[in-house]
Amino acid sequence: MKQGKSFIFYCLVLLLCGFQQLSSAVTASIAKAIKTTDRKQRVSETLPTGLSYRRFYQHIAHLLGWVPAPDLVCRGYFKEPLILTEHPHPGPATKEPAIVTAKGPSMVTAQGVSILRKDVVVTQPGRIVEADKAYIYRDSKTGHVTKIILIGHVRLHEADKRIVADKGTLTLYPKTAILMNAAYHIYNGEPYFYKFKYPFDAWGIAKHAVRDASNVITLRHATYSTCKPTAPAWSMSATTLVLNRNTHRGEAYNMLLHIGRVPIFYFPYFNFPIDNYRKTGFLIPYAGHSSSSGWFFALPFYWNMAPNYDLTLTPEFMSERGLNLQSLFRFLSTKSSGTIYLNYLPNDKVFQQFRETTLSKFPPSVLAEHPVFIPYVDKLKKMKNQRAFFSMNETTLFNSEWSSRVILNYVTDPYFFQDLGGQLGGSSLANQLLNQIDLQYNGLHWQFMGMLQAYQTLHLISQWTTPALDQYSRLPDFNIVGYYPDIARHVDFNFNAEAVNFDYRSDFVPDKPRGQRFHMRPGISFPFYFASGYIIPQLWADATAYNITHFQPGQAHTSSRLLPIFDIDSGLYFDRNFHLGHRSFIQTLEPRFFYLYVPYQNQDRFPNFDTVLLPFSFEQLFALNQFTGNDRLQNANQASFALTSRVLDAQNGSPILTANVGFIYYLENQRVCLTPGCTPSNYHYSPIIGELTFYPFPYWSFTGSLAWDPNLGQTNNTSVELAYNNGGKKADIRYLFVHGNEDSIVTPTTLIVPGNAYSQNTNHVISSGAWPLLKKWNAVGYWDYNITERRTDVYSIGVQYNTCCWALSFSIRRTYAGLKVDPNGALQRQYDTAYGFELQLKGLGNLGTAPISTVTVLDAMNNGVSNDVR
């Protein structure tokens, strides 16, 4: 029901009563009696004077139905009458039955003024009106009710409000209501008893309140708060307070913000939300300090352009760098959604100083002696103090089968994330920006994807010893996958094909081959399933052809490869029931055998566009190719042996423990590698891989994997994670190690893309957690330690104190930002440390360090920024 109709019901229900006419003399005496009552009530019963601060607000809390409950976060709740809780969504006042009662002598009339005395109560399902007296005025000609005056202990209850006042005047034409000396509680449709409705569950007092025909409430000399009414932690007072549910906003004039009893801020005008509806206007400013940017202050402006798209503009001033402009555009339609983010610094003074200092260290004489720095210096000379970062992410679903995605990222200089990555909430070590546009089809038997893909690689002069690797662009890339099961009895058909045009541009690495690659792999499988296992022989034809438009000496313009692939995948399944204590379990035993045969072909003459050798994993036991990518196909005559065992809860089938172990036995030596002319290995065994997933207790999980290479007597890779997740209580610790494999990464002289992303040891310990320390205290933390480099890459700690109406948090974040050249020309580690606080006044907004970029950039870039780990 609209609020405008709620006041009509107080008038219309009285028409249901019987009436008798009063004389005009009686009417005049009634008017005189009302004035006399007004004079007697100069001392307000609703807002009494002479009480202490504590007793006054206890009095207000009692009037509004506040019930203490120390165990709740707010230490109490607003209890509503049963008739309201049983009818949370009442119907129109004109259509609901009404009951009118009064304990004292009453006079009613069809014309003139009717009087109801002593404990006047009018009830409807979901509504109650109470007063000591009620005067009902009727039009002398039509007999229609025109005005109602309620006097003494006036109480109005509805599903979204409770108002207590000394006096109320309700006028039907126009529909207005005036209340004197009022206390109010207003909320979003559900009583406080059920759920705290942020941000519009507020209460306050007012000397004078008017609700006009357009449903706008104007309060004079009023207060407003969302805290518990017995002792509000914060409140605001204003000479005029306007609550407009049509615009979903509140306006306060001459507003004082109080923390407890102390006024701390004065605003001539303040605009704030009274529900979750978005509206154009300034957001709460934020401030903070960063070691790389100095003190910063920002004032975001939100533009609600339409219900399905909006724009947030944030001018930010940084004491060290100058002005920083940020914008975030969000859009949503029935078929698409996305974000567009822009960060622009018109004149970065810190970057200007960095450029001047760095260039002074590399005069022509130094460059002649160390030519490796020439491309870095040339690019640094062309850079400007104007810096920008642009990011766009868009997804479109045309129908149930067709979709598209756009990921665009561009930065004006490679040092942007090193300087500002920590403040943006991303990684300061990011050196690859993804740009991709794709179109996808997912049908019953066929899948298709066509895309354009390119990376912007960020080269920093301080990282010349371990430079970022420039990536090939795919302009375009078409991929088709098909699958037809049961084309004949025990016969399935598989097909996948890819056509790619590879382009390459780099000023830092010698030129590499460019051209087109065409790959096709049709296959037929013969699956046989039986009660305790399966066997699936498969036969494939793997064909690859190249058309090289920019090739190296000794490399053919065109080349091709056609090889058969034969494999047999088989497995058995056994299970048993067992009991442990009072619980029943099922244990499975699942041995698996996989045989693979691929004949050898020398592939040194083929370029390497995208093929890499990843750390050994359990999935590689059953892969058709040791390499990822289609430029190399490993010869194989090998057998994989694996064993899986699971422990399941017998009642619900939930997993308790899963263990995998396996290895490959090579019947022939592997002779294909990424580097031309490499020495083939003569190992007969692959690394032995083991995996374990264990859920020992509710909320606890343990996962671990270990690949041990018996040929070299060393660990190929390992990872361990212990995690606890119970609602708001989360904690985990992880260890990751990948042994460097220099044999799988080519040298720059071969003019081929480096093959192994883990050419150097990767050795990290990562821990994170979020935990409620006490009832209102919460802590979060994150720590990433690089054991190989003996440094902390990232750590952050945050503490929050949270109540029902306000929250205060403090955080510190320290991020490794790479290497920089010190005044002596040596490389020195650089860190960025940022401190922030946030004061959240629930119902008003946030005060503190909550820039849009903290959450925006991670979402907008969305897999578009990565680190080139080596």
Steps between C-alpha positions, in 0.01 A plus 500: 500500500628848419554727795256755361213263557605405850374824652168489316399194692494693828225710353302246300460241772299744708233507230409152612371631835150627571463879516279763655504871427649758737413865507734771374535624858636161601741513207629837617548369851703208362735738323546692823570176686771405250675834548481456875655155467781644289583751772504228764735288290772762460710255703540206266431149623676350197809722519517598868750755622690480825618142451865402488651395166488134599146504637369700204616243247379213716161672491512530118606135467206391713254701289634339180470146636867430567564176692849447652673178392869499600581191290413673172748715308286810554430391859128524435224516240183688413206279587189555292137430594384153407251633247791651304723193508210279388421735208835632370342601168157656572254578224356842408341681792177557307451126447595358839247460786552733796415487869458827696489499879495773767455455875364848579176679406496584128292719275468424130319690228441478127592868470722733702737352755500157662688425820654174625642500854734287714721231349384542145625203293444436131633168366528339160709197400853641506400846638426662836417860602480601865425832675342640814248699296395522137310786332349420160399793279244458221399719212167663588367444148634159396550342840845376390781495752742787429728502804585298809677634807660248737603623845700335774724192474455480125640176358502396136613145415543352154717239331779750435461764768419581861433861599427634849394864545317743727260608229419414142293675234395299194352687204341316208486780243788525434632186666734634766596411854650723767647364823624696800781379728549165332727198529518271198635166385500424127639197322490302178189292523611251768509571873834530674400189694549289189797651325713810515433663163806700398502779405142612579409399853503832676346684790503853633303785652353822360332806645283530192432248223306543175419238241364655181283360223806385301613272784790723606568525873646828627630508857588820688763503774546128454748221560579185301693184590522127427654410837327358804276775643606460863851639433559586133864468399440751223214725399443806293291801588366753253279805498321340203506134404322380184434128440383443144421144403413614148865594441629242750711767668513702816605864527629672812540878534734646760600149597717414798652152514530377858721219627332417827417837652781688325437689173799441267393623153277776371356489148273777366347236275531122502337246266483133603322177392193372678483168313703291256394697194786660307492875448725760343712690750830524685613198697687507827861620446795281591861566598817311576875480462728304268878494511519540121228765459489681832177620657194473282144630518212421264137603458304250287198614301237243406282553191198272478456540125229234466374198694737275303816711477687748716825693523725577796750785460771535763740795500786418735782725616832338595753715680798349314357430155231763453151451356371150427167457319311171510174397336297182505213438260276198561229373269250217502237385252297187439783358289821670608684647798836657557723774636724771356772644723735793438779633721671821382781706655551822300841577652670244725780688674652186653519329161659809348775489762548127442543549125749783541705313760507173306590657166788688661655167601511370142696743283614383151829373641322264741261380229791427267653279768166343604277488189244286683361823652447676166135395440409585861656845477350571157151427627555695821595807294169481311287473813320802642385610842142447386413148610186296449358153535192379311309177557179360355323172569176407323304175470205445268265200489318512167304181573552164666772407249676818385700736721786747477751665729716811476807556721703814426790635705748774420751696704705795376825389664633172646571657841136581573426190709835515675408849620124468548417129494471472877256791520290350219463179697694300241852367473800726468678215318252476213678502166250351254176679405253285310296634208249257356178502300329166446180347367390160633247236402400212729266253339408140562775351284716795397687779677663791322711796607645772285717763663749780463762496776803713581700590809658827601827398664645739757881533491663668800862606487552374855402148388748468213664195661169307492308679226133450430432275201323654202206290388373400159177659382223283356345697215271308472458158665219259403435185702240228436421199719251229407372189675249242377443210738362167377533562126503120497492237771794571734632770268542871585631771268724786621631795305693816577664749268674835531618766257716782636688793355793581732651847499794625704644843570771580756775755552665295774544150352633410152232450241318168498313297237155618401234323298202270503452163665226254411430206727241222478451189712207270413461187709288193555454333837352160581366518856402182684349536846419217736397468863845525656696700245553624148738484205519766228736455203545817294658581165591852392654671200697810601574738211682834523601734217692830500516793263787717623495857371800617701748219552857454613802360310467125460126511558257390229230728366248219530515181701260241633468204733263202494519245779267228627416474869381181660401464863312265729337633815373241746397481862343281766273588789474322836332614820433377849303615803660544839415656835702728720335565833133577432558616143475300179733556207563377147854451374575470130806363323538617140808379312553660158724404210574725202712409199612758242685459172617786276776441242802730496546783251772764510330836559800732538411682178159601631460834678379510858216749535328395822626161619628466857600225740317531829585343837401135523145433621263206547307599187813458286489126565208480258585781258557440128787747494760593760500858372223757508447657160514349152854585385652187652359147522708277724585154376363241739505131567402506862272354763344693787409328825273678746298417807217702652333426832209689651329490838137616490236553765259210456195708589535797266788408270709804596875451452720454806831410337629471143848372420669473159839356413658416166797505264593442136732226377672594174556204267691733268700815564329835448680671213295816435583816691456874466861582416634386160783253530430421864631182662217246543446362848554131568276484807257211528284653771312825530474682830283312748194712573280477806194703599294504818178678592374450854201640693582384856242713682213732411633822345855361471674393179849389407633473145848405394694383199857386445683413180834330574748445219692174573730560204642824643430422865312826552151643532342610173221691671293491815211687658333473840198686635319483833174696513219573744172653380209550736289795392683812613792297634748428222868413510743320275871450450654384172843394386595488131826379349586446134854400412659699221563312177745683278503213250144584401554869431681609188766768487435828314749399228262230377243765407220286641255591776628383840318185593480454876330760714694351795857534377604603851398357835162615625481472877223678691321485833160668497267545794169681531214520742192683622399445860266655760723567799219599734130564462551827313865469397614347171844461349620420148850431378701388198867407468697386194865415563737426211748245637712499185556876509487519882247779502137566588312578181176612668366527849187671623331517839160642582302534821133597519271591786139450394175600667145517373530864394868566441824323420861613525784321321872556463726333246861495390628354173861461388570391144823416325515736203807361322854627474620854458838649420655675800725812469806273468349313205430183699167320508299546818172346607206737503192468720176692519334529839146633532301576814127546505203534728129482441222630720164370387190670638229260396223695340723792397802354320871444546774732615847373414713321247257321274596606147300356214817368346561257784213283384462635152831425338505138604151452362546711189824335396362155594774263392648769279814560706751229585853447617754332278639258758842357415 
